[in-house]
Amino acid sequence: MTSPAVEAFWRSFVEATGIDGPYSAWSFGNDPAMADELGLLVRDGPKRATTSLLSWYEDDDPDPAEPMPVVGALSVVLDGRGDPICVIRTVKVEVRPFGEVDETFAWVEGEGDRSLGHWRDAHIRFFASEGRPVEEETLVVLDTFEQVWPNRDERPPGLAGL
């Protein structure tokens, strides 16, 4: 279930772009500060990709597994308070061993100094904080996306100062 703020944001997106369809709403990371930081890197650039563990989509725990990203999927990116900040569309999904992620993908993910070293260190720490340490062979999902709304010159009402 989405919040009224997310639904209103989505309606504004549809009205502005003419694009409609199913969407999900979520935030990056595992805490409000990370959600704010990474969400703003998406909205204002340069973050155009994200990495998750394949096992997140395959778990057989009592809660249903999260659906795997698919090309064309639309998402409303939320900040750390659950407020919408932009809409993205997945343009490429790959599964690779953690040890085979390259400098190009690290650059597109757009975090820190955008180096492969930073990418590796940050993801090793993040996955460990989730109780899922990674090894070189651990399969990761590389989700590349484009920001489709708003662009920097078209902030919807209430977001102009963000």
C-alpha positions as CSV (number, residue, x, y, z in Angstrom):
1,M,0.0,0.0,0.0
2,T,1.3,3.4,-0.9
3,S,0.9,6.6,1.0
4,P,-1.3,9.5,-0.1
5,A,1.9,11.5,-0.8
6,V,3.3,8.8,-3.1
7,E,0.0,8.5,-4.9
8,A,-0.2,12.3,-5.4
9,F,3.4,12.3,-6.6
10,W,2.6,9.5,-9.1
11,R,-0.5,11.4,-10.4
12,S,1.7,14.5,-10.9
13,F,4.2,12.3,-12.8
14,V,1.5,10.8,-15.0
15,E,0.0,14.2,-15.7
16,A,3.4,15.7,-16.6
17,T,4.8,12.9,-18.7
18,G,1.8,10.9,-20.0
19,I,3.5,7.7,-18.7
20,D,1.4,5.5,-16.5
21,G,1.4,1.9,-15.4
22,P,2.4,-0.2,-12.4
23,Y,5.1,1.1,-10.1
24,S,6.8,0.4,-6.8
25,A,7.9,2.9,-4.2
26,W,11.0,2.3,-2.1
27,S,14.1,3.8,-0.7
28,F,17.8,3.0,-1.0
29,G,19.8,1.6,1.9
30,N,18.8,0.4,5.4
31,D,18.3,3.6,7.3
32,P,16.8,7.1,6.8
33,A,20.2,8.9,6.4
34,M,21.3,6.5,3.7
35,A,17.9,6.8,2.0
36,D,18.3,10.6,1.9
37,E,21.9,10.5,0.7
38,L,21.4,7.9,-2.0
39,G,18.0,9.2,-3.1
40,L,19.4,12.7,-3.6
41,L,22.3,11.2,-5.6
42,V,19.7,9.7,-7.9
43,R,17.5,12.8,-8.1
44,D,20.4,15.2,-8.6
45,G,22.9,12.8,-10.3
46,P,25.2,10.9,-10.7
47,K,23.7,7.7,-9.3
48,R,22.2,5.7,-12.1
49,A,22.5,2.1,-10.8
50,T,22.2,0.0,-7.7
51,T,23.4,-3.4,-6.5
52,S,21.5,-6.0,-4.5
53,L,22.1,-9.6,-3.6
54,L,20.5,-12.2,-5.8
55,S,19.6,-14.1,-2.6
56,W,17.3,-11.3,-1.6
57,Y,15.0,-12.3,-4.5
58,E,15.2,-16.0,-3.8
59,D,14.8,-16.4,-0.1
60,D,12.2,-18.8,1.2
61,D,11.5,-17.1,4.5
62,P,7.9,-16.6,5.6
63,D,7.7,-13.2,3.9
64,P,7.4,-13.4,0.1
65,A,10.7,-12.6,-1.6
66,E,11.0,-9.1,-3.2
67,P,10.4,-9.2,-7.0
68,M,13.5,-9.2,-9.2
69,P,14.1,-5.9,-11.0
70,V,13.0,-6.0,-14.7
71,V,13.8,-3.7,-17.6
72,G,11.1,-1.1,-18.0
73,A,9.9,-1.2,-14.4
74,L,9.0,2.2,-12.9
75,S,9.8,3.1,-9.3
76,V,9.2,6.1,-7.1
77,V,12.3,6.7,-5.0
78,L,11.6,7.7,-1.4
79,D,13.7,9.7,1.0
80,G,14.4,8.7,4.6
81,R,10.9,9.8,5.8
82,G,9.2,7.9,3.0
83,D,8.5,11.0,1.0
84,P,8.8,10.7,-2.8
85,I,11.6,12.5,-4.6
86,C,11.8,11.2,-8.1
87,V,10.7,8.5,-10.6
88,I,13.2,6.1,-12.2
89,R,12.9,3.4,-14.9
90,T,15.1,0.3,-15.0
91,V,17.0,0.0,-18.3
92,K,19.3,-2.9,-17.7
93,V,19.5,-5.9,-15.2
94,E,22.5,-8.2,-14.9
95,V,23.5,-10.9,-12.5
96,R,27.3,-11.3,-11.9
97,P,29.5,-12.6,-9.2
98,F,30.5,-9.9,-6.8
99,G,34.2,-10.2,-7.8
100,E,33.3,-9.6,-11.5
101,V,31.8,-6.2,-11.0
102,D,33.9,-3.7,-12.9
103,E,35.0,-0.1,-12.8
104,T,32.4,1.0,-15.3
105,F,29.5,-0.2,-13.2
106,A,31.0,1.3,-10.0
107,W,31.2,4.6,-11.9
108,V,27.6,4.4,-13.0
109,E,26.4,3.5,-9.5
110,G,27.7,7.0,-8.6
111,E,28.6,6.7,-4.9
112,G,31.6,8.1,-3.1
113,D,34.5,8.7,-5.4
114,R,32.9,6.4,-7.9
115,S,35.9,4.0,-7.9
116,L,35.7,0.3,-7.9
117,G,37.6,0.2,-4.6
118,H,35.0,2.5,-2.9
119,W,32.2,0.4,-4.5
120,R,33.6,-2.9,-3.2
121,D,34.3,-1.5,0.4
122,A,30.9,0.1,0.6
123,H,29.0,-3.0,-0.6
124,I,31.0,-5.4,1.6
125,R,30.1,-3.2,4.6
126,F,26.4,-2.8,3.6
127,F,25.8,-6.5,2.9
128,A,27.5,-7.5,6.1
129,S,25.3,-5.0,8.0
130,E,22.3,-6.8,6.6
131,G,23.7,-10.1,8.0
132,R,24.8,-11.3,4.5
133,P,28.5,-11.2,4.1
134,V,29.7,-11.5,0.5
135,E,32.5,-13.4,-1.2
136,E,33.9,-13.0,-4.6
137,E,31.5,-15.7,-6.0
138,T,28.4,-14.2,-4.3
139,L,25.8,-13.4,-7.1
140,V,24.7,-9.8,-7.2
141,V,22.0,-8.0,-9.2
142,L,23.2,-4.9,-11.1
143,D,20.2,-2.7,-11.8
144,T,20.9,0.3,-14.1
145,F,18.2,2.9,-14.4
146,E,17.4,6.3,-15.7
147,Q,15.7,9.1,-13.9
148,V,12.5,10.0,-15.8
149,W,11.0,12.7,-13.5
150,P,11.4,15.3,-12.4
151,N,14.3,16.8,-14.2
152,R,16.4,19.4,-12.4
153,D,14.3,22.3,-14.0
154,E,10.9,20.8,-13.3
155,R,10.5,20.2,-9.6
156,P,6.9,19.5,-8.6
157,P,5.3,21.8,-6.0
158,G,6.8,21.2,-2.6
159,L,10.1,19.9,-3.9
160,A,11.5,23.1,-5.4
161,G,13.8,23.7,-2.5
162,L,15.1,20.2,-2.2
